[in-house]
Amino acid sequence: MSQTCQSCGIRMIKHDEFGTYSKGVKNLNYCNHCFDNGAFSEPDMTMEQMIEKLLKPMMINKRITEDEGRATALEHIKDLKRWKKEGE
């Protein structure tokens, strides 16, 4: 099974990569970094803060500039469930 985390956008393939609800049941929408034990790991995080969190690893892995990384991160996560605005 392969899913995309609806918060950070990483691919989740292995069972232990998925987040969990409070009873340990796997949450298929979020990874274990973003969602654990029934709650977001960083519940007050904004989309802009997520972009900052993803930026440096993306710049290193993709060998791109900060501006390219910021644009790529925004494009990558703006439509994910956690960041999608109501009514879109």
C-alpha positions as CSV (number, residue, x, y, z in Angstrom):
1,M,0.0,0.0,0.0
2,S,1.3,3.4,-0.9
3,Q,-0.2,6.7,0.2
4,T,0.9,10.4,0.4
5,C,0.9,12.0,3.8
6,Q,-1.8,14.7,3.6
7,S,0.3,17.0,5.8
8,C,4.0,16.9,4.6
9,G,3.5,15.0,1.3
10,I,6.0,12.2,1.9
11,R,5.2,8.7,0.4
12,M,4.2,6.1,3.0
13,I,4.8,2.6,1.9
14,K,5.7,0.6,5.0
15,H,3.1,-0.2,7.7
16,D,5.2,1.6,10.4
17,E,5.4,4.9,8.3
18,F,1.6,5.6,8.8
19,G,0.4,7.7,11.7
20,T,-1.9,6.2,14.4
21,Y,-5.1,7.0,16.1
22,S,-5.2,6.8,20.0
23,K,-5.9,3.1,20.0
24,G,-3.0,2.3,17.7
25,V,-5.1,1.9,14.6
26,K,-3.2,3.2,11.5
27,N,-4.3,6.5,10.0
28,L,-3.9,6.2,6.2
29,N,-4.0,9.9,5.6
30,Y,-0.9,11.0,7.7
31,C,2.6,9.8,8.3
32,N,4.0,8.9,11.8
33,H,6.0,12.2,11.8
34,C,2.9,14.4,11.4
35,F,0.3,12.4,13.2
36,D,0.6,10.1,16.2
37,N,-1.7,8.8,18.9
38,G,-4.7,10.5,17.5
39,A,-3.3,14.0,17.0
40,F,-1.0,16.1,14.9
41,S,2.6,16.2,16.3
42,E,2.6,19.9,15.7
43,P,-1.1,20.9,15.9
44,D,-0.4,24.7,15.5
45,M,1.8,24.4,12.5
46,T,0.9,26.6,9.5
47,M,1.4,25.7,5.9
48,E,4.2,28.3,5.7
49,Q,6.0,26.6,8.7
50,M,5.6,23.2,6.9
51,I,7.2,24.7,3.8
52,E,10.1,25.9,5.9
53,K,10.5,22.5,7.5
54,L,10.6,20.8,4.1
55,L,12.8,23.4,2.5
56,K,16.3,22.5,3.5
57,P,16.1,18.7,2.9
58,M,14.4,19.4,-0.5
59,M,17.2,21.8,-1.5
60,I,19.8,19.2,-0.6
61,N,18.1,16.2,-2.2
62,K,17.0,18.0,-5.3
63,R,20.0,20.3,-5.5
64,I,17.9,23.4,-6.1
65,T,18.0,27.0,-4.8
66,E,16.0,28.3,-1.9
67,D,13.5,30.0,-4.2
68,E,13.0,26.9,-6.3
69,G,12.6,24.8,-3.1
70,R,10.0,27.2,-1.7
71,A,8.0,27.1,-4.9
72,T,8.3,23.3,-5.2
73,A,7.3,22.8,-1.6
74,L,4.3,25.1,-2.0
75,E,3.2,23.3,-5.2
76,H,3.7,20.0,-3.5
77,I,1.6,20.6,-0.4
78,K,-1.0,23.3,-1.2
79,D,-3.6,20.8,-2.2
80,L,-3.1,18.3,0.7
81,K,-6.0,17.7,3.0
82,R,-4.4,19.4,6.0
83,W,-3.7,22.7,4.1
84,K,-6.7,22.8,1.7
85,K,-8.9,25.8,2.5
86,E,-12.6,25.1,3.3
87,G,-14.8,25.2,0.2
88,E,-12.0,24.4,-2.3
